[in-house]
Amino acid sequence: MNSNTSDRHGRRRSGPQRGPRGRTRRNPQHQLTRPPASQTPALEPTPCDLTPVAFASFGLDPRLLEGIRDLGWAETRSIQSAVIPLAVAGNDLIACAETGTGKTCAFVVPMLHKLLQSVGQRVEPAADGAAKKSLVLVLAPTRELAVQIEDEIHGLSYHTSVTSAAVYGGVDMGIQERALKAGVDIIVATPGRLMDHMRQQNADLSGIELLVLDEADRMMDMGFWPDVRRIISAMPANRQTLLFSATMPDDMVRMALEIVREPKYVQVGHRSMPAKSITHQAAIVPESGKLDWLIDRLRKPEGPVLVFSRTKIGAERLARKLAAAGIKCTALHADRTQDQRRIAVEGFRGGKYNVLVATDIAARGLDIDGIHTVINYELPDSPDAYVHRVGRTGRADEAGHAITLVSPDERHALANLEKSVGVRIE
């Protein structure tokens, strides 16, 4: 939980007064009615100026600008230049940009500005003792991504009294329950754990004025979508909604149109393609020789290496075999406890481990600067999975490298992947 949430005695600061978005009665049945594919309007990109500009040029709240300066940010990146003015103006958005291009900042900055502007100055708790209601909800598919988003909120809001909490599974619900009942301004949550709190009546979403879906395409697959729909049905229908992703297949666009109102569509770079700063290679290796190839490659890595395995068991076994070969590595997958996952990520980020072996949980929930190479130990299951995996390297326009191990009988699958992603895999 953001350390701004309460003082040591548990007293809560009052939040912003609910604006008109929070007062309209919701109509979930109308809100979540999917238009037939034949009637789905095509998304036309909104003309945007992608030129880097000073954050101060947006007229942001001075307290927010101070947090931006503390983080060493002077100018925007393309997705931020495009999105921030549209979001501040209150538009619903569908934003698609390559991985590592600064999407988190693109929604956190306008989110905080709108919160600060809606109340002017923070004051002490309301005289009538009424409980605050949370005003912003950010949904993310993984614990790691939820934590990283909340960390960015915390850094940018350091000079404000905005409160936030990260809500995810694998940890005790008690602290999260207290934060939710206190009415923190911003909730950053994974859908499953938030649903747990809603069943126990810990979370009141009736005051939500702004909803953000990060990695929106993942949130709309069959594993998350039922819970996401239930969560959205508990919110006001006239909220502002922002959807962000690196990939946005056409069927996901149709689902996105269920939950937005006259959205602006922002596309930076090529839709569903990796960043141009990444080189792509394939190594044709017999299945029985992949481990030896990997060990030989990792004995003297040029920099931090992220290795992807399809399964949790496979990732665990591969990490153990690499460690037995003298390689400093650790594993990251959903069967590890939250503390084990935290230690693995921090150890990799801090240099204790040169290699992190992970499942696709890291393809969307890991933002670590300086990852030199991504290695696909097995071919990914889909083109979108490939885009998100390799997007862990080559971030912020830095050079990145992606290598995919391919057995001889997978050459045809490699050709199909190459065609679908739209890159040349040498």
Secondary structure, 3 states (H helix, E strand, C coil): CCCCCECCCCCECCCCCCCHHHCCCCCHHHHCCCCCHHHCCCCCECCCCCCCCEHHHHCCCHHHHHHHHHCCCCECCHHHHHHHHHHHCCCCEEEEECCCCCHHHHHHHHHHHHHHHHHCCCCCCCCCCCCCCCCEEEECCCHHHHHHHHHHHHHHCCCCCCCEEEECCCCCHHHHHHHHHHCCCEEEECHHHHHHHHHCCCCCCCCCCEEEEECHHHHCCCCCHHHHHHHHHCCCCCCEEEEEECCCCHHHHHHHCCCCCCCEEEEECCCCCCCCCEEEEEEECCHHHHHHHHHHHHCCCCCCEEEECCCHHHHHHHHHHHHHCCCCEEEECCCCCHHHHHHHHHHHHHCCCCEEEECCHHHHHCCCCCCCEEEECCCCCCHHHHHHHHCCCCHHHCCEEEEEEECHHHHHHHHHHHHHHCCCCC
